[in-house]
Amino acid sequence: MSKLATPAEINTILEQIKGMTSQWRLSPRPKNIELLQELGLSKEDVFAEITKMITWQDYLTGPERDNHRVAIPGEIWVFGTVLYQLPCYLKFQNRPTGVIVWISIHRAK
């Protein structure tokens, strides 16, 4: 279980990743692809909307460690926000390689 981050810590990670949008990657999970298809948008369009909309107030959990059997290095952060009038679940991993992997960008359940 992770400790909750402070608003200052959340703002710091958001500022950091917003400055790295050229290094953002989307995991090709079916739920992520379904959202893009439903919206009729590219991942770049959705990334631009995330950059514009996400704030510290959307924070849910993190930083967390990867829970795969062979863990992938990098902190995982989880947010919930509204994108294109849809409540969405967002999860990204900030990898030490400088890549931000969006593990989940899909409708919230």
N, CA, C and O atoms as a GROMACS GRO file, in nm:
protein
  436
    1MET      N    1   0.085  -0.119   0.000
    1MET     CA    2   0.000   0.000   0.000
    1MET      C    3   0.089   0.124   0.000
    1MET      O    4   0.189   0.130   0.071
    2SER      N    5   0.050   0.221  -0.080
    2SER     CA    6   0.129   0.343  -0.089
    2SER      C    7   0.076   0.449   0.006
    2SER      O    8  -0.040   0.447   0.047
    3LYS      N    9   0.164   0.541   0.041
    3LYS     CA   10   0.120   0.656   0.119
    3LYS      C   11   0.060   0.757   0.022
    3LYS      O   12   0.095   0.759  -0.096
    4LEU      N   13  -0.029   0.838   0.071
    4LEU     CA   14  -0.086   0.941  -0.015
    4LEU      C   15   0.013   1.055  -0.031
    4LEU      O   16   0.082   1.094   0.063
    5ALA      N   17   0.019   1.107  -0.150
    5ALA     CA   18   0.108   1.219  -0.180
    5ALA      C   19   0.042   1.349  -0.136
    5ALA      O   20  -0.080   1.359  -0.128
    6THR      N   21   0.124   1.448  -0.108
    6THR     CA   22   0.074   1.580  -0.073
    6THR      C   23   0.040   1.657  -0.202
    6THR      O   24   0.088   1.622  -0.309
    7PRO      N   25  -0.044   1.761  -0.192
    7PRO     CA   26  -0.070   1.842  -0.311
    7PRO      C   27   0.058   1.894  -0.376
    7PRO      O   28   0.066   1.900  -0.499
    8ALA      N   29   0.157   1.931  -0.297
    8ALA     CA   30   0.283   1.980  -0.354
    8ALA      C   31   0.354   1.870  -0.433
    8ALA      O   32   0.408   1.895  -0.541
    9GLU      N   33   0.355   1.747  -0.379
    9GLU     CA   34   0.418   1.635  -0.450
    9GLU      C   35   0.343   1.602  -0.580
    9GLU      O   36   0.404   1.571  -0.682
   10ILE      N   37   0.212   1.611  -0.574
   10ILE     CA   38   0.130   1.583  -0.692
   10ILE      C   39   0.155   1.689  -0.799
   10ILE      O   40   0.174   1.657  -0.916
   11ASN      N   41   0.156   1.815  -0.758
   11ASN     CA   42   0.186   1.923  -0.854
   11ASN      C   43   0.323   1.907  -0.916
   11ASN      O   44   0.341   1.933  -1.035
   12THR      N   45   0.420   1.864  -0.836
   12THR     CA   46   0.556   1.845  -0.888
   12THR      C   47   0.558   1.738  -0.996
   12THR      O   48   0.617   1.758  -1.102
   13ILE      N   49   0.494   1.623  -0.972
   13ILE     CA   50   0.495   1.516  -1.073
   13ILE      C   51   0.418   1.560  -1.196
   13ILE      O   52   0.458   1.529  -1.308
   14LEU      N   53   0.306   1.632  -1.179
   14LEU     CA   54   0.230   1.678  -1.294
   14LEU      C   55   0.310   1.778  -1.377
   14LEU      O   56   0.310   1.770  -1.500
   15GLU      N   57   0.378   1.870  -1.312
   15GLU     CA   58   0.462   1.966  -1.385
   15GLU      C   59   0.572   1.892  -1.461
   15GLU      O   60   0.603   1.923  -1.576
   16GLN      N   61   0.631   1.793  -1.394
   16GLN     CA   62   0.739   1.716  -1.456
   16GLN      C   63   0.689   1.644  -1.581
   16GLN      O   64   0.750   1.656  -1.688
   17ILE      N   65   0.580   1.571  -1.570
   17ILE     CA   66   0.535   1.493  -1.687
   17ILE      C   67   0.479   1.582  -1.797
   17ILE      O   68   0.491   1.549  -1.915
   18LYS      N   69   0.419   1.695  -1.760
   18LYS     CA   70   0.368   1.787  -1.862
   18LYS      C   71   0.482   1.846  -1.944
   18LYS      O   72   0.462   1.888  -2.059
   19GLY      N   73   0.600   1.851  -1.887
   19GLY     CA   74   0.716   1.898  -1.960
   19GLY      C   75   0.782   1.790  -2.043
   19GLY      O   76   0.883   1.815  -2.109
   20MET      N   77   0.726   1.671  -2.041
   20MET     CA   78   0.785   1.557  -2.111
   20MET      C   79   0.687   1.494  -2.211
   20MET      O   80   0.699   1.376  -2.242
   21THR      N   81   0.591   1.569  -2.261
   21THR     CA   82   0.486   1.509  -2.343
   21THR      C   83   0.539   1.437  -2.467
   21THR      O   84   0.474   1.346  -2.518
   22SER      N   85   0.655   1.476  -2.515
   22SER     CA   86   0.712   1.405  -2.632
   22SER      C   87   0.758   1.264  -2.594
   22SER      O   88   0.784   1.182  -2.681
   23GLN      N   89   0.766   1.237  -2.465
   23GLN     CA   90   0.807   1.105  -2.416
   23GLN      C   91   0.690   1.022  -2.365
   23GLN      O   92   0.710   0.916  -2.305
   24TRP      N   93   0.568   1.069  -2.389
   24TRP     CA   94   0.450   0.994  -2.345
   24TRP      C   95   0.423   0.880  -2.442
   24TRP      O   96   0.432   0.897  -2.564
   25ARG      N   97   0.389   0.764  -2.387
   25ARG     CA   98   0.353   0.647  -2.466
   25ARG      C   99   0.222   0.591  -2.410
   25ARG      O  100   0.198   0.598  -2.290
   26LEU      N  101   0.140   0.535  -2.497
   26LEU     CA  102   0.014   0.475  -2.455
   26LEU      C  103   0.023   0.324  -2.464
   26LEU      O  104   0.060   0.269  -2.568
   27SER      N  105  -0.009   0.257  -2.356
   27SER     CA  106  -0.015   0.111  -2.357
   27SER      C  107  -0.128   0.068  -2.451
   27SER      O  108  -0.237   0.126  -2.446
   28PRO      N  109  -0.104  -0.032  -2.537
   28PRO     CA  110  -0.206  -0.074  -2.634
   28PRO      C  111  -0.313  -0.166  -2.574
   28PRO      O  112  -0.358  -0.259  -2.641
   29ARG      N  113  -0.352  -0.142  -2.451
   29ARG     CA  114  -0.456  -0.223  -2.386
   29ARG      C  115  -0.590  -0.199  -2.456
   29ARG      O  116  -0.618  -0.087  -2.500
   30PRO      N  117  -0.672  -0.302  -2.468
   30PRO     CA  118  -0.802  -0.287  -2.536
   30PRO      C  119  -0.887  -0.172  -2.484
   30PRO      O  120  -0.948  -0.100  -2.564
   31LYS      N  121  -0.894  -0.152  -2.352
   31LYS     CA  122  -0.975  -0.043  -2.296
   31LYS      C  123  -0.927   0.093  -2.346
   31LYS      O  124  -1.007   0.182  -2.373
   32ASN      N  125  -0.794   0.109  -2.357
   32ASN     CA  126  -0.738   0.236  -2.403
   32ASN      C  127  -0.774   0.260  -2.550
   32ASN      O  128  -0.815   0.371  -2.587
   33ILE      N  129  -0.760   0.158  -2.631
   33ILE     CA  130  -0.792   0.168  -2.774
   33ILE      C  131  -0.941   0.193  -2.794
   33ILE      O  132  -0.980   0.272  -2.880
   34GLU      N  133  -1.024   0.127  -2.714
   34GLU     CA  134  -1.170   0.148  -2.723
   34GLU      C  135  -1.207   0.293  -2.697
   34GLU      O  136  -1.293   0.348  -2.766
   35LEU      N  137  -1.143   0.357  -2.599
   35LEU     CA  138  -1.174   0.497  -2.571
   35LEU      C  139  -1.137   0.585  -2.689
   35LEU      O  140  -1.215   0.673  -2.728
   36LEU      N  141  -1.020   0.564  -2.747
   36LEU     CA  142  -0.979   0.643  -2.864
   36LEU      C  143  -1.079   0.625  -2.978
   36LEU      O  144  -1.117   0.722  -3.043
   37GLN      N  145  -1.121   0.501  -3.000
   37GLN     CA  146  -1.216   0.475  -3.108
   37GLN      C  147  -1.352   0.538  -3.079
   37GLN      O  148  -1.415   0.595  -3.167
   38GLU      N  149  -1.396   0.527  -2.955
   38GLU     CA  150  -1.524   0.587  -2.915
   38GLU      C  151  -1.524   0.738  -2.937
   38GLU      O  152  -1.622   0.795  -2.984
   39LEU      N  153  -1.413   0.801  -2.903
   39LEU     CA  154  -1.403   0.946  -2.918
   39LEU      C  155  -1.369   0.987  -3.061
   39LEU      O  156  -1.390   1.103  -3.099
   40GLY      N  157  -1.318   0.894  -3.140
   40GLY     CA  158  -1.276   0.927  -3.276
   40GLY      C  159  -1.155   1.019  -3.277
   40GLY      O  160  -1.142   1.105  -3.364
   41LEU      N  161  -1.066   0.998  -3.178
   41LEU     CA  162  -0.950   1.085  -3.163
   41LEU      C  163  -0.822   1.004  -3.162
   41LEU      O  164  -0.823   0.882  -3.140
   42SER      N  165  -0.712   1.072  -3.186
   42SER     CA  166  -0.580   1.008  -3.178
   42SER      C  167  -0.530   1.014  -3.034
   42SER      O  168  -0.583   1.088  -2.951
   43LYS      N  169  -0.428   0.934  -3.006
   43LYS     CA  170  -0.369   0.940  -2.872
   43LYS      C  171  -0.309   1.078  -2.847
   43LYS      O  172  -0.310   1.126  -2.734
   44GLU      N  173  -0.258   1.144  -2.951
   44GLU     CA  174  -0.203   1.278  -2.935
   44GLU      C  175  -0.311   1.378  -2.893
   44GLU      O  176  -0.286   1.466  -2.810
   45ASP      N  177  -0.432   1.364  -2.950
   45ASP     CA  178  -0.544   1.449  -2.910
   45ASP      C  179  -0.577   1.428  -2.762
   45ASP      O  180  -0.596   1.525  -2.688
   46VAL      N  181  -0.584   1.302  -2.721
   46VAL     CA  182  -0.618   1.271  -2.583
   46VAL      C  183  -0.505   1.316  -2.489
   46VAL      O  184  -0.532   1.368  -2.381
   47PHE      N  185  -0.380   1.297  -2.530
   47PHE     CA  186  -0.268   1.345  -2.448
   47PHE      C  187  -0.276   1.497  -2.429
   47PHE      O  188  -0.250   1.547  -2.320
   48ALA      N  189  -0.311   1.569  -2.534
   48ALA     CA  190  -0.323   1.715  -2.524
   48ALA      C  191  -0.434   1.753  -2.426
   48ALA      O  192  -0.420   1.849  -2.350
   49GLU      N  193  -0.543   1.679  -2.429
   49GLU     CA  194  -0.654   1.706  -2.336
   49GLU      C  195  -0.614   1.676  -2.192
   49GLU      O  196  -0.648   1.751  -2.100
   50ILE      N  197  -0.541   1.567  -2.172
   50ILE     CA  198  -0.493   1.535  -2.038
   50ILE      C  199  -0.403   1.647  -1.988
   50ILE      O  200  -0.418   1.694  -1.875
   51THR      N  201  -0.311   1.691  -2.071
   51THR     CA  202  -0.218   1.798  -2.033
   51THR      C  203  -0.295   1.922  -1.989
   51THR      O  204  -0.257   1.990  -1.893
   52LYS      N  205  -0.402   1.951  -2.060
   52LYS     CA  206  -0.482   2.071  -2.031
   52LYS      C  207  -0.568   2.053  -1.906
   52LYS      O  208  -0.585   2.148  -1.829
   53MET      N  209  -0.622   1.934  -1.884
   53MET     CA  210  -0.726   1.916  -1.783
   53MET      C  211  -0.678   1.865  -1.646
   53MET      O  212  -0.736   1.901  -1.544
   54ILE      N  213  -0.574   1.783  -1.642
   54ILE     CA  214  -0.538   1.715  -1.517
   54ILE      C  215  -0.479   1.813  -1.416
   54ILE      O  216  -0.396   1.897  -1.449
   55THR      N  217  -0.524   1.800  -1.291
   55THR     CA  218  -0.473   1.883  -1.181
   55THR      C  219  -0.451   1.794  -1.059
   55THR      O  220  -0.488   1.677  -1.058
   56TRP      N  221  -0.390   1.851  -0.958
   56TRP     CA  222  -0.366   1.776  -0.835
   56TRP      C  223  -0.496   1.727  -0.772
   56TRP      O  224  -0.497   1.627  -0.701
   57GLN      N  225  -0.606   1.798  -0.798
   57GLN     CA  226  -0.734   1.760  -0.740
   57GLN      C  227  -0.792   1.633  -0.800
   57GLN      O  228  -0.887   1.577  -0.746
   58ASP      N  229  -0.735   1.587  -0.912
   58ASP     CA  230  -0.779   1.462  -0.976
   58ASP      C  231  -0.707   1.339  -0.922
   58ASP      O  232  -0.738   1.227  -0.960
   59TYR      N  233  -0.612   1.361  -0.833
   59TYR     CA  234  -0.528   1.254  -0.777
   59TYR      C  235  -0.611   1.151  -0.702
   59TYR      O  236  -0.702   1.185  -0.628
   60LEU      N  237  -0.576   1.023  -0.723
   60LEU     CA  238  -0.637   0.913  -0.647
   60LEU      C  239  -0.534   0.840  -0.560
   60LEU      O  240  -0.554   0.828  -0.439
   61THR      N  241  -0.425   0.791  -0.621
   61THR     CA  242  -0.322   0.721  -0.544
   61THR      C  243  -0.186   0.738  -0.611
   61THR      O  244  -0.175   0.780  -0.726
   62GLY      N  245  -0.085   0.704  -0.535
   62GLY     CA  246   0.051   0.706  -0.585
   62GLY      C  247   0.137   0.796  -0.499
   62GLY      O  248   0.086   0.875  -0.419
   63PRO      N  249   0.265   0.784  -0.514
   63PRO     CA  250   0.332   0.691  -0.604
   63PRO      C  251   0.328   0.548  -0.550
   63PRO      O  252   0.339   0.525  -0.429
   64GLU      N  253   0.312   0.453  -0.641
   64GLU     CA  254   0.310   0.312  -0.606
   64GLU      C  255   0.419   0.240  -0.684
   64GLU      O  256   0.466   0.288  -0.787
   65ARG      N  257   0.460   0.126  -0.633
   65ARG     CA  258   0.554   0.041  -0.704
   65ARG      C  259   0.478  -0.047  -0.801
   65ARG      O  260   0.361  -0.079  -0.778
   66ASP      N  261   0.542  -0.086  -0.908
   66ASP     CA  262   0.485  -0.178  -1.004
   66ASP      C  263   0.462  -0.313  -0.936
   66ASP      O  264   0.547  -0.359  -0.860
   67ASN      N  265   0.348  -0.376  -0.963
   67ASN     CA  266   0.316  -0.502  -0.895
   67ASN      C  267   0.329  -0.625  -0.986
   67ASN      O  268   0.280  -0.732  -0.951
   68HIS      N  269   0.394  -0.612  -1.101
   68HIS     CA  270   0.418  -0.728  -1.186
   68HIS      C  271   0.513  -0.825  -1.116
   68HIS      O  272   0.590  -0.786  -1.028
   69ARG      N  273   0.507  -0.951  -1.157
   69ARG     CA  274   0.596  -1.052  -1.099
   69ARG      C  275   0.742  -1.006  -1.111
   69ARG      O  276   0.818  -1.011  -1.015
   70VAL      N  277   0.778  -0.961  -1.230
   70VAL     CA  278   0.908  -0.895  -1.249
   70VAL      C  279   0.875  -0.746  -1.265
   70VAL      O  280   0.832  -0.701  -1.371
   71ALA      N  281   0.896  -0.672  -1.157
   71ALA     CA  282   0.855  -0.532  -1.153
   71ALA      C  283   0.929  -0.448  -1.257
   71ALA      O  284   1.049  -0.464  -1.279
   72ILE      N  285   0.854  -0.358  -1.320
   72ILE     CA  286   0.911  -0.260  -1.412
   72ILE      C  287   0.945  -0.137  -1.328
   72ILE      O  288   0.858  -0.086  -1.257
   73PRO      N  289   1.068  -0.088  -1.335
   73PRO     CA  290   1.106   0.028  -1.254
   73PRO      C  291   1.024   0.153  -1.290
   73PRO      O  292   0.992   0.176  -1.406
   74GLY      N  293   0.992   0.230  -1.189
   74GLY     CA  294   0.920   0.356  -1.207
   74GLY      C  295   0.796   0.364  -1.122
   74GLY      O  296   0.728   0.264  -1.099
   75GLU      N  297   0.767   0.484  -1.075
   75GLU     CA  298   0.650   0.507  -0.991
   75GLU      C  299   0.522   0.509  -1.073
   75GLU      O  300   0.520   0.559  -1.186
   76ILE      N  301   0.417   0.454  -1.016
   76ILE     CA  302   0.285   0.454  -1.079
   76ILE      C  303   0.195   0.550  -1.004
   76ILE      O  304   0.190   0.551  -0.881
   77TRP      N  305   0.124   0.632  -1.082
   77TRP     CA  306   0.032   0.732  -1.028
   77TRP      C  307  -0.105   0.711  -1.091
   77TRP      O  308  -0.116   0.674  -1.208
   78VAL      N  309  -0.211   0.734  -1.011
   78VAL     CA  310  -0.348   0.712  -1.059
   78VAL      C  311  -0.430   0.839  -1.036
   78VAL      O  312  -0.426   0.900  -0.929
   79PHE      N  313  -0.505   0.877  -1.139
   79PHE     CA  314  -0.589   0.996  -1.136
   79PHE      C  315  -0.726   0.962  -1.195
   79PHE      O  316  -0.740   0.864  -1.269
   80GLY      N  317  -0.823   1.042  -1.161
   80GLY     CA  318  -0.955   1.034  -1.223
   80GLY      C  319  -0.994   1.175  -1.263
   80GLY      O  320  -0.991   1.267  -1.181
   81THR      N  321  -1.031   1.192  -1.388
   81THR     CA  322  -1.067   1.325  -1.436
   81THR      C  323  -1.171   1.313  -1.547
   81THR      O  324  -1.204   1.203  -1.590
   82VAL      N  325  -1.220   1.425  -1.591
   82VAL     CA  326  -1.318   1.429  -1.699
   82VAL      C  327  -1.246   1.472  -1.827
   82VAL      O  328  -1.184   1.579  -1.832
   83LEU      N  329  -1.254   1.387  -1.929
   83LEU     CA  330  -1.198   1.416  -2.060
   83LEU      C  331  -1.312   1.411  -2.161
   83LEU      O  332  -1.382   1.310  -2.171
   84TYR      N  333  -1.329   1.517  -2.235
   84TYR     CA  334  -1.434   1.521  -2.338
   84TYR      C  335  -1.570   1.482  -2.279
   84TYR      O  336  -1.648   1.410  -2.340
   85GLN      N  337  -1.597   1.532  -2.160
   85GLN     CA  338  -1.724   1.512  -2.088
   85GLN      C  339  -1.745   1.368  -2.042
   85GLN      O  340  -1.857   1.330  -2.007
   86LEU      N  341  -1.639   1.287  -2.041
   86LEU     CA  342  -1.647   1.149  -1.992
   86LEU      C  343  -1.561   1.135  -1.867
   86LEU      O  344  -1.445   1.175  -1.867
   87PRO      N  345  -1.616   1.078  -1.759
   87PRO     CA  346  -1.531   1.050  -1.644
   87PRO      C  347  -1.431   0.941  -1.682
   87PRO      O  348  -1.470   0.835  -1.731
   88CYS      N  349  -1.303   0.968  -1.660
   88CYS     CA  350  -1.199   0.875  -1.704
   88CYS      C  351  -1.103   0.839  -1.590
   88CYS      O  352  -1.079   0.917  -1.498
   89TYR      N  353  -1.050   0.719  -1.601
   89TYR     CA  354  -0.949   0.665  -1.512
   89TYR      C  355  -0.816   0.675  -1.583
   89TYR      O  356  -0.803   0.630  -1.697
   90LEU      N  357  -0.717   0.733  -1.518
   90LEU     CA  358  -0.585   0.753  -1.577
   90LEU      C  359  -0.479   0.694  -1.486
   90LEU      O  360  -0.477   0.721  -1.365
   91LYS      N  361  -0.392   0.613  -1.543
   91LYS     CA  362  -0.280   0.557  -1.466
   91LYS      C  363  -0.155   0.566  -1.553
   91LYS      O  364  -0.154   0.522  -1.668
   92PHE      N  365  -0.050   0.625  -1.496
   92PHE     CA  366   0.075   0.633  -1.571
   92PHE      C  367   0.192   0.587  -1.485
   92PHE      O  368   0.186   0.589  -1.362
   93GLN      N  369   0.297   0.546  -1.554
   93GLN     CA  370   0.420   0.508  -1.487
   93GLN      C  371   0.531   0.599  -1.536
   93GLN      O  372   0.554   0.614  -1.656
   94ASN      N  373   0.599   0.661  -1.441
   94ASN     CA  374   0.711   0.749  -1.468
   94ASN      C  375   0.838   0.664  -1.461
   94ASN      O  376   0.891   0.640  -1.353
   95ARG      N  377   0.886   0.620  -1.577
   95ARG     CA  378   1.000   0.529  -1.581
   95ARG      C  379   1.132   0.604  -1.574
   95ARG      O  380   1.142   0.716  -1.622
   96PRO      N  381   1.233   0.542  -1.513
   96PRO     CA  382   1.364   0.608  -1.501
   96PRO      C  383   1.430   0.636  -1.636
   96PRO      O  384   1.525   0.714  -1.643
   97THR      N  385   1.381   0.575  -1.742
   97THR     CA  386   1.436   0.600  -1.876
   97THR      C  387   1.392   0.735  -1.932
   97THR      O  388   1.441   0.778  -2.036
   98GLY      N  389   1.298   0.802  -1.862
   98GLY     CA  390   1.246   0.930  -1.910
   98GLY      C  391   1.119   0.914  -1.990
   98GLY      O  392   1.068   1.013  -2.044
   99VAL      N  393   1.066   0.793  -1.999
   99VAL     CA  394   0.942   0.767  -2.071
   99VAL      C  395   0.827   0.764  -1.970
   99VAL      O  396   0.839   0.707  -1.861
  100ILE      N  397   0.715   0.825  -2.010
  100ILE     CA  398   0.592   0.819  -1.930
  100ILE      C  399   0.498   0.724  -2.003
  100ILE      O  400   0.454   0.753  -2.114
  101VAL      N  401   0.468   0.610  -1.941
  101VAL     CA  402   0.379   0.512  -2.003
  101VAL      C  403   0.241   0.527  -1.941
  101VAL      O  404   0.222   0.508  -1.821
  102TRP      N  405   0.145   0.562  -2.026
  102TRP     CA  406   0.006   0.570  -1.983
  102TRP      C  407  -0.049   0.429  -1.990
  102TRP      O  408  -0.084   0.379  -2.097
  103ILE      N  409  -0.057   0.365  -1.875
  103ILE     CA  410  -0.104   0.228  -1.864
  103ILE      C  411  -0.254   0.222  -1.889
  103ILE      O  412  -0.304   0.130  -1.954
  104SER      N  413  -0.326   0.320  -1.837
  104SER     CA  414  -0.472   0.324  -1.850
  104SER      C  415  -0.520   0.463  -1.882
  104SER      O  416  -0.487   0.560  -1.814
  105ILE      N  417  -0.599   0.471  -1.988
  105ILE     CA  418  -0.678   0.591  -2.019
  105ILE      C  419  -0.809   0.537  -2.073
  105ILE      O  420  -0.822   0.505  -2.191
  106HIS      N  421  -0.908   0.527  -1.983
  106HIS     CA  422  -1.036   0.470  -2.023
  106HIS      C  423  -1.147   0.524  -1.935
  106HIS      O  424  -1.123   0.592  -1.835
  107ARG      N  425  -1.270   0.492  -1.975
  107ARG     CA  426  -1.385   0.535  -1.893
  107ARG      C  427  -1.371   0.482  -1.751
  107ARG      O  428  -1.331   0.368  -1.730
  108ALA      N  429  -1.405   0.566  -1.656
  108ALA     CA  430  -1.405   0.523  -1.516
  108ALA      C  431  -1.520   0.427  -1.491
  108ALA      O  432  -1.626   0.439  -1.553
  109LYS      N  433  -1.499   0.334  -1.402
  109LYS     CA  434  -1.606   0.239  -1.365
  109LYS      C  435  -1.648   0.263  -1.222
  109LYS      O  436  -1.736   0.195  -1.172
   0.00000   0.00000   0.00000
